Amino acid sequence: MLRYLLPSFVLLMLLPLASSSYIQMSEPYSASLSQNGSAYLGNVGPGQTFYITILSNTTNAKGQTIPLGWNKLVATSVPEGWIVSNSSLYTQTLSVEIRPSPAASFGEYTFNLTAINLGNYSGINPVTFKAYINVTPNVFKFNATPQDISAGLGVPAYIYVTINNTGVSDNPFVITVSGLPGFNQSATVIAPHSTTGKFTFPIYENTPYTWHAKLRISSLTSPSIYETENITFTVRATLMNDLMALNQGTLIYPVVYAPVYAVQYLIGLIAKHA
């Protein structure tokens, strides 16, 4: 009886060794995954590219470390309309690039990721795990200060923008402002996933008025994902602004007035460096 039980007993003892290969994920966060494991990746917006990256190191069935055990990472069962680029071969890190369809409905999606040792030269079998990703417009938070700002005619005023990227995509964000007739600039900035970026955004206007503008932060690859903040921008002409404006270009006045404007410019220059 014992001779029939012994092989089964040995087999049970070897099962942990047979499944000792693992995947060490490094992006979008660090985690160790085994065969048939699962990982919730986080939030991504429709059309936003994200990456799953693993290290090439693993172990074989004997528990020995294999420095380049994995040499390919592939994604399968990806939702229709999503664009996938599987990893390169034989690199220290292996990354799969995935871009959900810009028309993807909001909600949770699943797909499989498999690490492969091509040819199985290291004696390790592929390891597959299931990945979960949530498609949602809620992939960042931001604030802007100050929200009530003033400046002289044509003089830049600065808004300090903080973007907290809570999603898994590193796609850039675009900062724009509307409601200022003479202003049409924008800025493209990057706040990598799971980080907070701080940026300075200048605005200006040449017409004196109290303008009610709107600051907008949007995803470069998914314009439907955006947040806005109301800004009150008071533009006024002041004597000091006028004096400082004298050195911003060539002024054409009768020669008799030149000494007067030279004195005004000097007063403004002294005030600037005082």
C-alpha positions, 0 to 999 in steps of 0.5 A: 500500500505504501508503495502506491502512496509514495509517488502521490506524496512525492508529487504533492511535495513537488507541486510548490516547486513546479509553480515557483516561477513568478512575475515581478510587475514594476508598472503601474505599481510593484507586485509579485504575481504567480500563475492564475493570479490577478492584478487590479491596475487602476483607472484610465480614461478612454483613449489614454495609453498605459503600460504594464511592465515586468522584470525579466528575472524569475525562478525555475522549478528548482527555485534557482534565480533566472536573470533573463527568465522572461523574454516576452510579455503578451496581452490576450483577450483584450477588448475589441477596439483596443490597441495593443503593442506587446513587449520587445524581446530579451530586455531587462524589463518587458512592457506591454502598451495598451490604448483603450478605444476612445469610444470605450464605455465607462466600466471595468474590463479584464484581459490576460497577460502572459510572461513567456520564456521562448523555447523554454531554454530556462526550463520555466513554463509561461505564467499568466495572470488576469488584469483588471482596468477601470475606464472612467473620466475620473483620472485626475484632480487639480486646483488653481491658485489664486482664483481672483487675480489682477494685473496691468495692461499686457502684464502677465499674471501667474496661476499656479496649477497642481495636477494630481494624476490618479490614473495609470496613464502618463499621457500629457495634460493641456492647460488652456484658458477661455474668456480672455479675448486677447489670450490664446496660448496653451501649455502641455504638461506631464504629471506621471501616473500616481504623482502630483505635478505643479505648474505655473501658467501665465495669463494676460489681457490688453483691455481693462476690465474684470474678466470672468475666465475659465481655466481648463485642464484636459487630457491630450489624448482624450479631450473629453476628460477635463476639469475646469476652474473659474478665474476672475481676472481684473485688468487695470491701467495704473501709473506704474504700469504706464511708466514701466511700459515705456521701455517695452518698445519704441515710442514716437513722440515730438522731440520736445517731449522726449526729456519728459518721457526719459524722466518717466522711464527713469522713475519706472526703472528705479521703482522696478529695482527698488 
